[in-house]
């Protein structure tokens, strides 16, 4: 047991180093390797635990899960990573529910008491784990549906929604207390059912623009669900690992809320992003506004004669899989003596770091990529801001329109550039359902087409 404890300690250190490595693109690969080594060591140590009597079933499970995971990793597109994360979070939540149910029905196997006489502390841990797990399961499924386009990205609200959520939350707490006193199977499954319902009700009012924060927050919830599993299994490594995931996800969500000028408490309560004005703003009549429409040849001529170009990638680039074409275009411009940089908004795309992942896949040099706070001041001296489907994070309404649902959210100040080239399929509103005032500014030229096709045409024009 001492060797197993040491192995768990080393694995925990590897997980901490993995998080440290994943904090930056230059060290991300090393961080992933630390995570792989830590998980491998944790699995081997667990298999040698005397409490594990049957080794065949765990190995079969690992083999099946490994094959499925490998298949998904090879086939999933970079654009599908956000919904993949949401799907994985749901599985962690479901695992927490299954483990808690197994422990409740067979406490002797877990050393937490006997049927009807489970230790009070274990009951509390079990009840909290199953509640968080069930909430994470359905909440992640709703997030997956929104990200995949199976469910509308618009907020779904109704009168008395927050009061209903509060009542359900209060009932769950009451049931946990009653479960500890009675150890009733009915109360256990009522907690599960109500937590499943609460997970749905708290995620459906979240608007599309706020989904990156929700993905991060669900990641945190899945970590706390794992902590509950760890207490039930009396597994110290699972407790530590879950706490790392839960704490890091919560910290990331807090940082993103600050970047979006959102309330962190509102995120926890599932109440932000449901501003009823979004639809009205998105449906504004812009028929009297002038829009300058350009071509690939126009864009190529403007950028070829510029001294500096800042590329702003967004979800439109991800959907079109245009990152490689954008990198090729940037290389062409650099050969012409143009200074090219990339500006990354912290909530661009559908998950934290989405654009960084795509640019890394295209082998964009790390030194060319800058975060919002480091590059925003450079737009005023920039000749061209080249926006690739980044709608809400470039909308000046966040700075100028107090009635806008995104008012107060920090944006990339692309409107300050001498010329803005904006690739988008149409003049329609973005994922948040808000019309972008940038489209109608005199220094903006709209390039209406699929991002990959438009960039490829620009490359041809540059040649």
C-alpha positions as CSV (number, residue, x, y, z in Angstrom):
1,X,0.0,0.0,0.0
2,X,2.9,2.3,0.7
3,X,4.2,1.9,-2.9
4,X,0.7,2.6,-4.2
5,X,0.5,5.8,-2.1
6,X,3.8,6.9,-3.5
7,X,2.7,6.1,-7.1
8,X,-0.5,8.1,-6.5
9,X,1.6,11.0,-5.2
10,X,3.8,11.0,-8.3
11,X,0.7,10.8,-10.5
12,X,-0.8,13.8,-8.7
13,X,2.4,15.7,-9.3
14,X,2.3,14.8,-13.0
15,X,-1.3,16.1,-13.2
16,X,-0.2,19.4,-11.6
17,X,2.7,19.7,-14.1
18,X,0.2,18.9,-16.9
19,X,-2.0,21.8,-15.9
20,X,1.1,24.0,-15.7
21,X,2.2,22.9,-19.2
22,X,-1.3,23.5,-20.7
23,X,-1.2,27.1,-19.5
24,X,0.7,28.1,-22.6
25,X,1.0,27.0,-26.2
26,X,4.8,26.5,-26.1
27,X,4.5,24.0,-23.2
28,X,1.2,22.4,-24.1
29,X,2.7,19.3,-25.7
30,X,4.8,18.7,-22.6
31,X,1.8,19.2,-20.4
32,X,-0.1,16.6,-22.4
33,X,2.7,14.1,-21.9
34,X,2.8,14.7,-18.2
35,X,-1.0,14.0,-18.1
36,X,-0.5,10.8,-20.1
37,X,2.3,9.6,-17.8
38,X,0.3,10.5,-14.7
39,X,-2.8,8.7,-15.8
40,X,-0.8,5.6,-16.9
41,X,0.9,5.5,-13.5
42,X,-2.5,5.9,-11.7
43,X,-4.0,3.0,-13.7
44,X,-1.1,0.7,-13.0
45,X,-1.0,1.6,-9.3
46,X,-4.8,1.0,-9.0
47,X,-4.6,-2.4,-10.7
48,X,-2.1,-3.5,-8.0
49,X,-4.3,-2.3,-5.2
50,X,-5.3,-5.3,-3.0
51,X,-8.9,-4.0,-2.9
52,X,-9.2,-4.7,-6.7
53,X,-10.0,-8.4,-6.8
54,X,-11.1,-8.7,-10.4
55,X,-8.6,-7.4,-13.0
56,X,-10.3,-8.7,-16.1
57,X,-13.3,-6.4,-16.0
58,X,-11.3,-3.2,-15.5
59,X,-8.9,-4.2,-18.3
60,X,-11.8,-4.8,-20.6
61,X,-13.3,-1.5,-19.8
62,X,-10.0,0.3,-20.3
63,X,-9.5,-1.5,-23.7
64,X,-13.0,-0.5,-24.9
65,X,-12.7,3.0,-23.7
66,X,-9.2,3.3,-25.2
67,X,-10.4,2.1,-28.6
68,X,-13.4,4.5,-28.6
69,X,-11.2,7.4,-27.5
70,X,-8.6,6.7,-30.1
71,X,-11.2,6.5,-32.8
72,X,-12.8,9.8,-31.8
73,X,-9.4,11.5,-31.5
74,X,-8.5,10.5,-35.0
75,X,-11.8,11.4,-36.6
76,X,-13.0,14.5,-34.7
77,X,-12.5,17.8,-36.5
78,X,-11.0,20.8,-34.6
79,X,-14.3,22.6,-35.0
80,X,-16.0,19.8,-33.0
81,X,-13.7,20.0,-30.0
82,X,-16.1,22.2,-27.9
83,X,-19.0,19.8,-28.2
84,X,-16.6,16.9,-27.7
85,X,-15.5,18.4,-24.4
86,X,-19.2,18.8,-23.4
87,X,-19.8,15.2,-24.3
88,X,-16.9,14.0,-22.2
89,X,-18.1,16.1,-19.3
90,X,-21.5,14.4,-19.5
91,X,-19.7,11.0,-19.2
92,X,-17.9,12.1,-16.1
93,X,-21.2,13.2,-14.5
94,X,-22.9,9.9,-15.5
95,X,-19.9,7.9,-14.0
96,X,-20.4,9.8,-10.7
97,X,-24.1,8.8,-10.7
98,X,-23.3,5.2,-11.5
99,X,-20.6,4.9,-8.8
100,X,-22.8,6.5,-6.2
101,X,-25.7,4.2,-7.0
102,X,-23.4,1.1,-6.8
103,X,-22.1,2.3,-3.5
104,X,-25.6,3.0,-2.2
105,X,-26.8,-0.5,-3.1
106,X,-23.7,-2.4,-2.0
107,X,-21.9,-0.3,0.7
108,X,-20.0,-3.3,2.0
109,X,-18.0,-3.5,-1.2
110,X,-16.8,0.0,-0.6
111,X,-16.2,-0.2,3.1
112,X,-18.6,2.5,4.0
113,X,-21.1,0.5,6.1
114,X,-23.9,-2.0,5.4
115,X,-27.2,-1.8,3.7
116,X,-29.4,0.7,5.6
117,X,-26.5,1.6,7.9
118,X,-24.1,3.6,5.7
119,X,-21.8,6.0,7.5
120,X,-23.3,9.5,7.7
121,X,-20.1,11.1,6.2
122,X,-20.2,8.7,3.3
123,X,-23.9,9.4,2.7
124,X,-23.2,13.2,2.5
125,X,-20.3,12.7,0.1
126,X,-22.3,10.2,-2.0
127,X,-25.4,12.5,-2.2
128,X,-23.3,15.5,-3.2
129,X,-21.4,13.5,-5.8
130,X,-24.6,12.1,-7.3
131,X,-26.3,15.5,-7.4
132,X,-23.4,17.2,-9.0
133,X,-22.9,14.3,-11.4
134,X,-26.5,14.3,-12.5
135,X,-26.5,18.0,-13.0
136,X,-23.3,17.9,-15.0
137,X,-24.7,15.0,-17.1
138,X,-27.8,16.8,-18.4
139,X,-26.2,20.2,-18.4
140,X,-23.4,19.0,-20.6
141,X,-25.9,17.3,-23.0
142,X,-27.7,20.6,-23.4
143,X,-24.4,22.3,-24.0
144,X,-23.5,19.7,-26.6
145,X,-26.8,20.2,-28.3
146,X,-26.3,23.9,-28.5
147,X,-22.7,23.7,-29.8
148,X,-23.6,21.0,-32.3
149,X,-26.6,23.0,-33.6
150,X,-29.1,20.4,-32.5
151,X,-30.6,23.0,-30.1
152,X,-31.0,26.7,-30.8
153,X,-28.2,28.8,-29.5
154,X,-30.7,31.5,-28.5
155,X,-31.5,31.7,-24.8
156,X,-34.6,29.8,-23.8
157,X,-36.3,31.6,-20.9
158,X,-39.7,31.6,-19.2
159,X,-41.4,33.5,-16.4
160,X,-40.4,32.4,-12.9
161,X,-37.4,30.4,-14.2
162,X,-34.9,31.5,-11.5
163,X,-37.5,30.9,-8.8
164,X,-38.2,27.4,-10.1
165,X,-34.4,26.7,-10.1
166,X,-34.1,28.0,-6.6
167,X,-37.0,25.8,-5.4
168,X,-35.5,22.7,-7.0
169,X,-32.1,23.4,-5.5
170,X,-33.7,23.9,-2.1
171,X,-35.6,20.6,-2.4
172,X,-32.4,18.8,-3.4
173,X,-30.6,20.0,-0.3
174,X,-33.6,19.0,1.8
175,X,-33.6,15.5,0.3
176,X,-29.9,15.1,1.0
177,X,-30.6,15.8,4.7
178,X,-33.5,13.4,4.7
179,X,-31.4,10.8,2.9
180,X,-28.8,11.0,5.7
181,X,-31.5,10.3,8.3
182,X,-33.5,7.7,6.5
183,X,-31.2,6.2,3.9
184,X,-34.3,5.8,1.7
185,X,-33.9,4.6,-1.9
186,X,-36.7,6.8,-2.8
187,X,-34.9,9.9,-1.6
188,X,-31.7,8.9,-3.4
189,X,-33.4,8.6,-6.8
190,X,-35.4,11.8,-6.2
191,X,-32.1,13.6,-5.8
192,X,-30.9,12.1,-9.0
193,X,-34.1,13.0,-11.0
194,X,-34.3,16.6,-9.7
195,X,-30.5,17.2,-10.3
196,X,-31.0,15.9,-13.9
197,X,-33.9,18.4,-14.4
198,X,-31.9,21.2,-12.8
199,X,-29.0,20.6,-15.2
200,X,-31.4,21.2,-18.1
201,X,-33.1,24.3,-16.6
202,X,-29.8,26.0,-15.8
203,X,-28.2,25.6,-19.2
204,X,-31.0,26.2,-21.6
205,X,-31.2,30.0,-20.8
206,X,-27.5,30.4,-21.7
207,X,-27.0,32.3,-25.0
208,X,-24.6,31.3,-27.7
209,X,-22.0,34.0,-27.0
210,X,-21.6,32.8,-23.5
211,X,-21.1,29.1,-24.3
212,X,-17.2,29.2,-23.9
213,X,-17.8,30.1,-20.2
214,X,-20.4,27.4,-19.8
215,X,-18.0,24.8,-21.3
216,X,-15.4,25.9,-18.8
217,X,-17.8,25.8,-15.9
218,X,-19.1,22.4,-16.8
219,X,-15.5,21.2,-16.8
220,X,-15.3,22.5,-13.2
221,X,-18.5,20.7,-12.3
222,X,-17.2,17.4,-13.7
223,X,-14.1,17.8,-11.5
224,X,-16.2,18.2,-8.4
225,X,-18.3,15.2,-9.5
226,X,-15.0,13.2,-9.7
227,X,-14.2,14.4,-6.1
228,X,-17.5,12.9,-5.0
229,X,-16.5,9.6,-6.7
230,X,-13.1,9.7,-5.0
231,X,-14.6,10.1,-1.6
232,X,-17.0,7.2,-2.3
233,X,-14.2,5.0,-3.4
234,X,-11.8,6.3,-0.7
235,X,-9.4,7.0,-3.6
236,X,-7.1,9.9,-2.7
237,X,-5.7,10.4,-6.2
238,X,-9.2,10.7,-7.6
239,X,-10.0,13.3,-5.0
240,X,-6.9,15.3,-5.8
241,X,-7.4,15.0,-9.5
242,X,-11.0,16.0,-9.3
243,X,-10.1,19.0,-7.1
244,X,-7.5,20.1,-9.6
245,X,-10.0,19.9,-12.5
246,X,-12.7,21.6,-10.4
247,X,-10.6,24.4,-9.1
248,X,-8.8,25.1,-12.4
249,X,-12.1,25.1,-14.3
250,X,-13.6,27.5,-11.8
251,X,-10.6,29.8,-12.0
252,X,-10.7,29.8,-15.8
253,X,-14.4,30.5,-15.7
254,X,-13.8,33.5,-13.4
255,X,-11.1,34.8,-15.6
256,X,-13.3,34.5,-18.7
257,X,-16.2,36.2,-16.8
258,X,-13.9,39.1,-16.1
259,X,-12.9,39.2,-19.8
260,X,-16.6,39.2,-20.8
261,X,-17.7,41.6,-18.0
262,X,-20.0,39.0,-16.7
263,X,-21.0,38.1,-13.1
264,X,-19.2,34.9,-11.9
265,X,-22.1,34.3,-9.4
266,X,-24.5,34.5,-12.4
267,X,-22.5,31.7,-14.1
268,X,-22.8,29.5,-11.1
269,X,-26.5,30.1,-11.0
270,X,-27.0,29.5,-14.7
271,X,-28.7,32.9,-15.1
272,X,-26.6,35.0,-17.4
273,X,-26.8,35.1,-21.2
274,X,-30.6,35.2,-21.1
275,X,-31.0,38.9,-21.8
276,X,-34.3,39.3,-23.5
277,X,-33.0,42.2,-25.6
278,X,-30.7,40.1,-27.6
279,X,-33.3,39.1,-30.0
280,X,-34.5,42.6,-30.5
281,X,-31.0,43.9,-31.1
282,X,-30.3,41.1,-33.5
283,X,-33.4,41.8,-35.5
284,X,-32.7,45.5,-36.0
285,X,-33.6,46.9,-39.4
286,X,-30.4,47.9,-41.2
287,X,-31.9,48.4,-44.6
288,X,-31.0,52.1,-44.6
289,X,-27.3,51.4,-43.7
290,X,-24.6,51.4,-46.4
291,X,-22.4,48.3,-46.7
292,X,-19.2,48.2,-48.7
293,X,-18.9,44.8,-50.4
294,X,-15.4,43.8,-51.7
295,X,-13.8,40.9,-53.6
296,X,-10.8,38.7,-53.0
297,X,-8.8,40.8,-55.5
298,X,-9.7,44.0,-53.6
299,X,-8.6,42.4,-50.3
300,X,-5.3,41.1,-51.9
301,X,-4.5,44.5,-53.3
302,X,-5.1,46.3,-50.0
303,X,-3.1,43.9,-47.9
304,X,-0.2,43.6,-50.4
305,X,0.3,47.4,-50.1
306,X,-0.1,47.5,-46.4
307,X,2.8,47.7,-43.9
308,X,1.0,45.8,-41.1
309,X,-1.9,43.3,-41.0
310,X,-3.6,41.9,-37.9
311,X,-5.6,38.7,-38.4
312,X,-8.5,38.2,-36.1
313,X,-9.7,34.5,-36.2
314,X,-13.2,33.5,-35.1
315,X,-15.7,30.7,-35.2
316,X,-16.2,31.3,-38.9
317,X,-12.6,30.2,-39.5
318,X,-13.2,27.1,-37.5
319,X,-16.4,26.1,-39.3
320,X,-14.7,26.6,-42.7
321,X,-11.5,24.9,-41.6
322,X,-9.7,27.9,-43.0
323,X,-6.8,28.0,-40.6
324,X,-4.3,26.4,-43.0
325,X,-5.3,28.8,-45.8
326,X,-5.0,31.8,-43.4
327,X,-1.5,30.6,-42.5
328,X,-0.6,30.3,-46.2
329,X,-2.0,33.8,-46.9
330,X,0.0,35.2,-44.0
331,X,3.2,33.6,-45.3
332,X,2.6,35.3,-48.7
333,X,2.1,38.7,-47.1
334,X,5.3,38.2,-45.1
335,X,7.2,37.5,-48.3
336,X,5.9,40.9,-49.5
337,X,7.4,42.6,-46.4
338,X,4.1,42.9,-44.6
339,X,4.2,42.6,-40.8
340,X,1.5,40.0,-39.8
341,X,0.2,39.2,-36.4
342,X,-2.8,37.3,-35.0
343,X,-5.2,38.7,-32.3
344,X,-6.9,36.2,-30.0
345,X,-10.0,37.1,-28.0
346,X,-10.3,34.9,-24.8
347,X,-13.8,33.7,-25.7
348,X,-13.4,33.5,-29.5
349,X,-14.9,30.2,-30.8
350,X,-16.9,27.8,-28.6
351,X,-14.4,26.9,-25.9
352,X,-11.5,28.4,-24.1
353,X,-8.4,28.5,-26.3
354,X,-10.3,27.3,-29.4
355,X,-8.5,29.7,-31.7
356,X,-5.1,28.9,-30.2
357,X,-5.7,25.2,-30.9
358,X,-6.6,25.9,-34.5
359,X,-3.6,28.2,-35.2
360,X,-1.3,25.7,-33.5
361,X,-2.7,23.0,-35.8
362,X,-1.8,25.2,-38.8
363,X,1.8,25.7,-37.4
364,X,1.4,29.4,-36.9
365,X,4.5,30.7,-34.9
366,X,3.7,31.3,-31.3
367,X,5.4,34.7,-31.4
368,X,2.9,35.9,-34.1
369,X,0.0,35.2,-31.7
370,X,-1.1,37.9,-29.2
371,X,-3.9,38.0,-26.6
372,X,-6.4,40.8,-26.5
373,X,-4.8,42.9,-23.7
374,X,-1.4,42.7,-25.5
375,X,-2.5,43.7,-29.0
376,X,-5.6,45.9,-28.7
377,X,-3.6,49.1,-28.6
378,X,-1.9,48.2,-31.9
379,X,-5.1,48.3,-34.0
380,X,-5.0,52.1,-34.1
381,X,-1.6,52.0,-35.9
382,X,-2.5,49.0,-38.0
383,X,-3.2,49.3,-41.8
384,X,-5.5,46.3,-42.1
385,X,-7.5,44.3,-39.6
386,X,-8.4,41.0,-41.3
387,X,-11.4,39.4,-39.5
388,X,-12.3,35.8,-40.3
389,X,-15.7,35.2,-38.9
390,X,-15.2,36.8,-35.5
391,X,-18.5,38.5,-35.0
392,X,-19.5,39.2,-31.4
393,X,-16.0,39.8,-30.2
394,X,-15.4,42.6,-32.6
395,X,-18.8,44.3,-32.2
396,X,-18.5,48.0,-31.2
397,X,-21.9,47.8,-29.6
398,X,-20.1,46.3,-26.6
399,X,-18.5,49.7,-26.1
400,X,-21.1,52.1,-27.4
401,X,-24.6,50.7,-26.8
402,X,-25.8,50.4,-23.2
403,X,-28.9,48.5,-24.4
404,X,-26.9,45.8,-26.0
405,X,-26.7,42.4,-24.2
406,X,-22.9,42.4,-24.7
407,X,-22.4,46.0,-23.4
408,X,-19.3,46.1,-21.2
409,X,-17.7,43.0,-22.7
410,X,-14.1,43.8,-23.8
411,X,-13.7,43.4,-27.6
412,X,-10.9,43.5,-30.1
413,X,-10.8,47.2,-31.3
414,X,-10.6,46.3,-35.0
415,X,-12.7,49.3,-35.9
416,X,-9.7,51.5,-35.1
417,X,-7.7,50.0,-38.0
418,X,-7.3,52.1,-41.2
419,X,-9.1,49.3,-43.1
420,X,-11.2,46.4,-41.8
421,X,-11.6,43.4,-44.1
422,X,-14.4,41.2,-42.7
423,X,-15.0,37.7,-44.0
424,X,-18.5,36.4,-43.3
425,X,-21.1,34.3,-45.2
426,X,-23.7,37.0,-44.9
427,X,-24.6,40.2,-43.0
428,X,-26.7,38.2,-40.5
429,X,-26.2,38.4,-36.8
430,X,-23.6,36.2,-35.0
431,X,-24.1,33.4,-32.6
432,X,-25.3,35.8,-29.9
433,X,-28.1,37.0,-32.2
434,X,-26.8,40.6,-32.2
435,X,-26.3,42.8,-35.2
436,X,-22.7,43.9,-35.7
437,X,-22.3,47.7,-36.2
438,X,-18.8,47.1,-37.6
439,X,-20.3,45.9,-40.9
440,X,-21.6,49.4,-41.6
441,X,-18.6,51.6,-40.7
442,X,-17.0,53.5,-43.6
443,X,-13.6,51.8,-43.1
444,X,-15.1,48.2,-43.3
445,X,-15.1,46.1,-46.5
446,X,-17.3,43.0,-46.3
447,X,-16.0,39.8,-48.0
448,X,-19.2,37.7,-48.2
449,X,-18.2,34.1,-48.8
450,X,-17.1,30.9,-47.1
451,X,-13.9,31.8,-45.2
452,X,-11.7,29.1,-46.7
453,X,-12.9,29.8,-50.2
454,X,-12.4,33.5,-49.8
455,X,-8.9,33.2,-48.3
456,X,-7.9,30.8,-51.1
457,X,-9.1,33.3,-53.7
458,X,-7.1,36.0,-51.9
459,X,-4.0,33.8,-52.1
460,X,-4.5,33.3,-55.9
461,X,-4.8,37.1,-56.2
462,X,-1.6,37.6,-54.2
463,X,0.2,35.2,-56.6
